Amino acid sequence: MKKVATTGILAVLTISFLLPLTPSHVHARGVTEETVARRDLVIQLDEGLSTDAQLTFPAAGSGPFPGVLLVQGSGTIDMDEYLPPGATGLEKPSVPFVQIAEYLSARGFAVLRYNKRYVGAKSTLLDPEGWATVTFQDLKQDAETALKVLIEQPEVDADDVTIIGHSEGAVIAPRVAVENTGVKNIVLMGATAQNLREVLYFQLVEGPTLYAEETIDTNHDELLSIEEVYETREFGLVFLPANMLIENSTGQWLWQQGFDTDEDGYLSIQEELKPWLVKRMETYTTSEANPIHKYLQSMFALEDTLGMIGNVSASILILQGEGDIQTPVEQAYLLEQRLTETNHPDHTLITYPGLGHTFYPADGWNQPLGPIQEYVLSDLASWLKDPARKVRYLTAEIKANADEIEQLNQQVGELEKRESELKSRLDITAIFTYGAIGIAVLALVIAGVAFRKR
């Protein structure tokens, strides 16, 4: 089940149903045929720095096909958005971007995805020193470079390009679209409206505090006992400290130093745990020893997406899981409200009850990062193929041509006005010229008569 908010005259959504996962091939008459072709590429990011990429496109037909660029989430993430089994909650890894690429390519799109700089296959960090220098501006520049590579591919229709950004990629995508107005669509998945500093405060302070209150504090007395914490030591992705307890030589569990500051045997959620979480965040966001210190500072310096989203001329689709605890659904609501406020002509918000950050079923604070659900992919493809997009582009093109004709008419009018002014000036000049000639002739006649009289 999902919730849909559609705004703009031409924004239309095709409702889809839950289907089994579709592979990149079909079975017909006992013969298996590949529907997706793949080509490996190398993208030159900077002088001496390159990264691997892959283009997927329909196996049948010569194109050109609508182009799609995938921009992944934060951290050392490869082109597949590879997530290991420990994070997926399953026995196998998850590769959301492979899902998107092959799903769309089987349905008529050419899709480019690429490794982040200094990252290799299976999200392996190749160069820790290089990674420590990465800023948001680097990542945005890499997305722009990848966009140019996508447009250059012979299978791609350069006039029909979409950028899909997930999480951090949803911060990059609208900023690339603002500076590259040829981008027709952007899709924001697991997006944030506010600056990373506010998002981190939720992830590192507010979220863990709520988790402690709702899950660990079983008797709801606003105090955590050693027994309560011991029973819920696996804290998942809510970033509670895993070392809150320490086992002594006799096998007894005690509070780690620095937590139970009043030494009463209990941990006050508001008076002891939350201040500790705030201090941890301050250290995390300010310490130059943090491997991503430069990246964090570059993100903190950005105007939040809420402040600039109204400047995006491309059509916008926002997909958000209502169970997402990394980028809460309220962030998507804020973006949709701002787009409505600025009269953006074509934007759509779809929210999914019960899905988390990777659009996999989430159960409260239990947030496995499994594969994207099929109905989310179906909604994505339906929106991209919606005739409303083409109607809007045609209308915009007609308006642009009409504006150009109006400008030409204005120029013609200005030229006619100048011509009229020149004619008037020429007429006046002619009158003065003829008058001067007449006076000169008269003077000559008078001079001749006077000469004869002598």
Buried (B, 14 or more C-beta within 10 A) or exposed (E): EBEEBBBBEBBBBEEBEEEEEBBBBEEEEEEEEEBBBBEEBEBEBEEEBBBBBBBBBBBEEEBBBBBBBBBBBBBBBBBBBBBEEEBBBBEEBBBBBBBBBBBBBBBBBBBBBBBBBBBBEEBEBBEEEEBBEBBBEBBBBBBBBBBEBBBEBEBBBEEBBBBBBBBBBBBBBBBBBBEBEEBBBBBBBBBBBBBBBBBBBBBBBBBBBBBBBEBBBEEEEBBBBBEBBEEBEEBBBBBBBEEBBEEEEEEEBEBEEEBBBEEEEBBBBEEBBBEBBBEBBEEBBEEEEBEBBBBBBBBBEBEBBBEBBBEBBBBBBBBBBBBBBBBBBBBBBBBBBBBBEEEBBBBBBBBBEBBBBBBBBBEEBBBBBBBBBBBBBBBBBBBBBBEBBEBBBEEBEEEEEEEEEEEEEEEEEEEEEEEEEEEEEEEEEEEEEEEEEEEEEEEEEEEEEEEEEE
